[in-house]
C-alpha cells in the first residue's frame, strides 16, 4: 500500500508550529531552492529578475521579512546605493542566526527576529519592505499587511512574491493519483497566491501591480525532485519503499522525455503606500 500521500503535505502551511518546524534551519529551504537553481529553464534566474524590479534609492531603508537564509542578498548588498541600510528579519531564530553569520561583515546590515503580524518598528520607518514567498504562511494576513503599511513611509513600496495555484502543485497531485486515486496531496490553494494577491493587497495599498516570472522546470536528475517532495512533508509519514516507487515513476518520465518538464507559476506584486 502506498501510504505516503495519506498525510497532509503542507495542509497547515499557515500554522505557526508547522512553520517553526519547517524553517528552524535552512535545510528544507536549501533543498527547494536547489531544485530551481539547477533545473529552471529561465537562465536569468529568479533572484536576478527580482533585482531588476526592485527600486532602491540613495539613503533608503529596506526591511526584508521572512528573509530565510538571506540567499537573495549574496553579492547584492555591496551593490546597494549609497547610504542604504538593510534589516534582515525572520520569524525563525535559526534563520536570523544564519544571516547574521553570513552578512555581519556589512556595516549597513542589521538582523532581527520579527513576526510580520507585529513588526517592532515605529510608523513610517522604511522606504522598502520585502516579503518573498512567505505571506501564505501567515495566520492573520490582514493584520500583517496593515503592519507592513504602517512601517512604510508614504510612497514606500512593498515587494511580495508568491506562487500561483497552477504549475508544480497540480502536476504533483496528478502524478500521485496514480498511486492513490483518493489522494488530496498538493491540492490546498495558497492563502496568498498570484490569482488572489491583487485583491488582497488592494485592501491595504493604493496601487498594486502584478508581474509574472516566465519559467518552467526541466528536471534531468530525478532524485532532486524526490528530495524536494521529501522536504515538504513529515519524514516519519512514509517508508523507503514508498520513495522507491515514487522515484521509479518519475524516472520513467525522465527517460521517456529526456527530462521531467513542469510549468511554474510565480510572480511579484509591487504595492505602493
C-alpha positions in Angstrom: 0.0 0.0 0.0 1.3 3.4 -1.0 0.9 5.4 2.2 3.0 8.5 1.7 0.2 10.7 0.5 -2.4 9.8 3.1 -1.0 12.6 5.2 -1.4 16.3 4.5 1.8 17.6 2.9 1.6 21.3 3.7 -2.1 21.4 4.7 -1.0 23.5 7.7 1.1 25.9 5.7 -0.1 28.9 7.7 0.0 27.2 11.1 2.7 28.6 13.4 4.1 25.4 14.8 4.4 23.8 11.3 6.3 26.9 10.0 8.6 26.8 13.0 9.4 23.1 12.3 9.9 23.6 8.6 12.1 26.6 8.9 14.0 26.0 12.1 17.1 26.0 9.9 17.7 26.3 6.2 18.0 22.6 5.3 14.5 22.3 3.7 14.7 25.7 2.1 18.1 24.9 0.6 16.7 21.7 -0.9 13.8 23.5 -2.5 16.0 26.3 -3.8 18.5 23.8 -5.2 15.8 22.3 -7.5 15.0 25.6 -9.1 18.7 26.7 -9.4 19.7 23.5 -11.2 16.7 22.9 -13.4 14.9 26.2 -14.2 14.7 27.0 -17.9 14.8 30.8 -17.5 18.5 31.3 -17.3 18.3 34.8 -16.0 17.3 33.3 -12.6 14.6 34.5 -10.3 16.8 36.5 -8.0 18.4 38.4 -10.8 15.0 39.1 -12.2 13.8 40.4 -8.8 16.7 42.8 -8.5 15.8 44.2 -12.0 12.4 45.0 -10.5 13.5 46.4 -7.1 13.9 50.1 -6.9 16.4 51.3 -4.3 17.4 54.9 -4.0 20.3 56.6 -2.1 19.8 56.5 1.7 16.7 54.3 1.6 15.9 52.0 4.5 15.0 48.4 3.5 13.3 45.7 5.6 13.1 42.1 4.5 10.5 40.0 6.4 10.9 36.2 6.2 14.4 36.5 4.8 15.2 32.8 5.3 18.9 32.2 4.8 19.2 35.6 3.0 20.2 33.9 -0.2 18.9 36.7 -2.5 21.4 39.1 -0.9 24.5 37.2 -1.9 26.7 39.6 -4.0 24.0 42.2 -3.8 24.4 44.1 -0.5 27.6 45.7 -1.8 25.7 47.0 -4.8 23.1 48.9 -2.8 23.0 52.6 -3.5 24.9 55.0 -1.2 23.6 55.3 2.3 21.1 52.4 2.1 20.5 50.3 5.2 19.1 46.8 5.2 17.4 44.9 8.0 17.1 41.2 7.5 14.5 39.6 9.7 12.7 36.2 10.0 10.2 34.6 12.4 12.8 31.8 13.0 15.7 32.5 15.3 17.6 29.8 13.4 17.3 31.7 10.2 18.3 35.0 11.9 21.4 33.3 13.2 22.3 32.1 9.7 22.0 35.5 8.1 23.9 37.2 10.9 26.7 34.7 10.3 26.7 35.3 6.6 26.3 39.0 6.4 27.5 40.6 9.7 30.6 41.9 7.9 28.4 44.5 6.2 28.1 47.7 8.3 24.8 48.7 6.6 23.1 45.4 7.5 21.3 44.5 10.8 19.4 41.4 11.9 16.3 40.9 14.0 13.7 38.2 14.8 10.3 39.7 13.7 6.8 38.4 13.4 5.2 40.2 10.5 2.0 40.3 12.5 3.7 42.6 15.0 6.6 44.5 13.4 8.7 46.0 16.1 9.4 49.4 14.4 7.8 52.8 14.6 5.4 54.1 12.0 6.8 55.2 8.6 10.3 53.8 9.2 11.1 52.1 5.9 11.2 53.1 2.2 11.0 49.5 1.0 9.6 46.3 2.6 10.2 42.9 1.0 8.3 39.6 1.8 9.2 36.8 -0.7 7.3 33.5 -0.7 6.1 33.8 2.9 2.8 35.6 3.1 0.9 32.3 2.6 2.4 31.1 5.9 0.8 33.9 8.0 -2.2 33.1 10.2 -3.5 36.7 10.2 -2.6 38.1 6.8 -4.8 41.2 7.0 -3.1 42.3 10.3 0.3 41.6 8.7 -0.4 43.7 5.7 -1.6 46.5 7.9 1.7 46.3 9.8 3.6 46.5 6.6 1.7 49.5 5.5 2.2 51.1 8.9 6.0 50.9 8.9 6.3 52.1 5.3 6.8 55.7 4.5 4.3 57.5 2.3 5.1 56.4 -1.3 7.1 53.5 0.0 7.0 50.2 -1.9 6.1 46.7 -0.7 7.6 43.8 -2.8 6.0 40.4 -2.3 6.5 37.3 -4.3 4.3 34.2 -4.4 3.3 31.1 -6.4 0.1 30.5 -8.4 -2.3 27.6 -7.9 -1.1 26.1 -11.2 2.3 24.8 -12.1 4.1 22.4 -9.9 1.4 21.5 -7.4 -1.3 20.2 -9.8 1.5 18.3 -11.7 2.5 16.5 -8.5 -1.1 15.9 -7.4 -1.9 14.3 -10.8 1.2 12.2 -10.6 0.4 11.0 -7.1 -3.1 10.0 -8.0 -1.5 7.1 -10.0 -0.6 5.6 -6.6 -3.6 6.7 -4.6 -6.7 7.9 -6.6 -8.2 9.4 -3.4 -5.1 11.5 -2.7 -5.7 15.1 -1.9 -2.0 16.0 -1.6 -0.9 19.2 -3.2 -4.5 20.4 -3.7 -4.7 23.1 -1.0 -4.6 26.5 -2.5 -2.1 29.0 -1.1 -3.9 31.6 1.0 -1.9 34.3 -0.8 -1.3 33.4 -4.5 -1.0 35.0 -7.9 -4.7 34.7 -8.5 -5.9 36.4 -5.3 -2.9 38.6 -4.4 -4.0 41.7 -6.2 -7.4 41.8 -4.4 -5.9 41.1 -1.0 -3.1 43.7 -1.4 -5.5 46.3 -2.8 -7.3 46.4 0.6 -4.1 47.9 2.1 -2.3 49.7 -0.6 -3.2 52.5 -3.1 -1.5 51.0 -6.1 -0.8 47.3 -6.8 0.9 45.8 -9.8 1.4 42.1 -10.7 4.4 40.9 -12.7 4.7 37.3 -13.7 8.1 35.5 -13.9 8.0 33.2 -17.0 9.7 30.0 -16.2 9.5 26.2 -16.1 11.4 23.2 -14.7 13.2 20.7 -16.9 14.5 18.2 -14.3 17.2 15.9 -15.5 18.0 14.4 -12.1 15.0 12.6 -10.7 16.4 12.4 -7.2 16.3 16.2 -7.0 12.5 16.2 -7.4 12.1 13.4 -4.9 14.2 15.3 -2.4 12.1 18.5 -3.0 8.9 16.5 -2.2 10.5 15.0 0.9 11.4 18.5 2.1 7.7 19.4 2.2 6.4 16.5 4.2 7.0 15.0 7.6 9.6 12.4 7.1 8.0 10.0 9.6 4.9 9.6 7.4 6.4 7.4 4.6 8.6 4.4 4.0 11.7 3.9 1.9 9.6 1.6 -0.3 7.2 4.4 -1.0 10.1 6.6 -2.1 11.5 3.9 -4.4 8.1 3.7 -6.1 7.9 7.4 -6.5 11.4 7.7 -7.8 10.7 4.9 -10.4 7.5 6.7 -11.6 9.3 10.0 -12.2 12.4 8.2 -13.6 10.3 6.6 -16.3 9.0 10.0 -17.3 12.6 11.4 -17.4 13.8 8.5 -19.6 10.8 8.8 -22.0 11.1 12.6 -22.5 14.7 13.3 -21.6 13.6 15.4 -18.6 10.7 15.9 -16.2 9.0 19.0 -17.5 6.9 21.1 -15.2 5.4 24.6 -15.8 5.9 27.1 -13.0 3.6 29.9 -11.8 5.5 32.5 -9.9 5.4 36.3 -9.8 5.9 39.5 -8.0 3.4 42.1 -6.6 4.6 45.7 -6.2 2.4 47.6 -3.8 2.7 51.4 -3.1 1.5 53.1 0.1 
